[in-house]
Every structure is written in structure tokens, then in C-alpha cells.
Amino acid sequence: MDIIKLYKLLTKKPQHSLAKRQVEELSLHSYRDFDEFYQAKQARSNQEEKIGDILVISVDGKGVVMRQDDLRPDTKKRAAGQKKLKKRLTKGEKRNSKRMATVAAVYTIEPILRTAIAFSQYPKISQDKTSTS
């Protein structure tokens, strides 16, 4: 594109104000990076073709009620200072009697490439709830 045409295009709107020299410098800078940009883009597309296994991480946490002897010192002190009822838990009693248990599973799976045809071959699920089998 001609520098003059580019200048007119960039300064078409009133909020844009660029000098012709700035437009020339911008076009030279963009031309300098042109080959490098497309080489990097090609390298990225080559990497996408080499998809490896998928890393799956599953983590879950749960508060587990502990015996008084197994609580940490600060928690044990807070639990001892609470009023206790004979039949049921008092307000906040659960909070000072639990410790967190965390379970994690890490594994890899092979990617499964699916197509629209593969999805269309699933059997249709009947929405009719009146039928009995």
C-alpha cells in the first residue's frame, strides 16, 4: 500500500492524528517484524499438531471430625472453651472439631478427537415420560 493512501486511511477519523513521518516509521517497523511473525505463527501451528497426553488433576477437600486428642493445640483450646449440650451440637461446635483432609489424583489420558458424525451416531434419548417398559 502506498504511504500516502495509508496516511489518509489512518487519519480519516478526527481523533487520529499522525504525522506522515510517523506513518512511514510504523510501516517500516511492521515490515521488519513481518517474516518473524509468520515464522512464529507457523511454529505454533506445528506444535499444535503434536498434541500429547492430557494431564488431569482432580482435588477434593473435606472437613473430618477429629477426636479431641488429635486436634491441633489452638483448635483444641477453642473446642475446650465451648459449652456442650448432651443431645446435640452447640452453635460453632463443628467448626472447632474438624481438620481438613485433602485427596488428589493425577493421571494422563490420550486425547480423543471427535467429529460431528461421531456425536450424531449416539442414540436419541426419549423425552416421553408416559411410556413404561
N, C-alpha and C positions, 0 to 999 in steps of 0.2 A: 504494500500500500504506500502511496505517495505521502511524504511527510506533511505536505500542505493539507491533503484530504484528512489525514489522521488528526492534525491540529484542529481543523474545522469540526470534526466529529467529536473530539474531546471537549471543545469549548462551546458546543452547541447550546448547552443549558447555561443560564446566567450564574448559577452558583459555582461553576467550574471556571477557574482562571489559571491558565498555564501559559507560560511564555513558549515561543517556538523552540528556543534552545532546550528547555526542559523536555519537550516532546521528543526532540532528537535524541537527547541523552537517555530517556526512558526506552525508546525503541532500540538503541544500541545495547543497553543493559539486557533487555528482554531477548535480543538476538544472541547475545553472548551465552545466555543460560538455556537456549532452546535445545541444543543437542543433549546437554547433560540432563535436562528434564525428561526428555523422551527415552533416554537410556535408562534412567532410574525407573521410569514407568514400565519399561519392558522387563527390567529385572524383577520388579514386584509381581508382574503377571506370571513370570516363570516360577516364582516362589509359590504362588497360589496353586499352580498345577501340582506341586509336590506336597500335598496335604498328608500329614502323618496321622498318627493316632490322636484321639481326643482325650485330654486329661480331665477326669471327672473328680470333683471333690464334694463330698456330702458331709455336713456337720450338723449335729443336733445337741442342744444343751437342755438339761432338766435339773430342777431343784430336788434333791433327795433328802428326806428327813433323816437326821443322824441321831444316834444316841448321845446323851449329854456328855459322856466321857470323850467322844470323838470330835466334839466341836472345837473350833479354834478358841484361844483364850478370850479374845474380845467378844466373840459371839456367845461363848459360854457365860460370860459376865452379864450380858444383856438378857439372855434367856433366864438366868437365875433371878434377876430383878423383877420378873413379871409375875402378876397374880395368876394363879391357876384355878381352874374350875374342875370339879370332879367328873362331870359328864361330857363336857365339850371344850373345844379350844377357845381361849380368850382372844380378843382382838390383838392382832400382831404376833401371836404366838408362833404361827407358821414361819414368819419372817426370820425369827431368831433361832430356828431349829434345823435349818436346811443348809446344805452345801451344794455347790454346782457340780454336776457331773457332765462331762462333755465327751461325746463319742464322734469319731471321724472315720471316714472311709475314703481312700484314694485309690483310683484304678484308671486304666485306659481302655478305650473301646475303639474299634475301627469305624471310620465314618461310613455311613450308609447313604449313598446318593440315590435320591428318589426322584421320580418323574411324575408328571401329571397322570400318565397312563397307570402307573402303579397305584395311585390314590383312587382312580376311577374303578379299579377292579375289586375294591372292598365291597362286601355285601351291604345292601341297603338295610338300615335298621327301621323296623316298622314303628310308626308312631301311633298305631291303633291300639288303645289300651283295653278295648272291649272284648277282644278275642282271647280265648282261653286255649291252652294247649294240653 
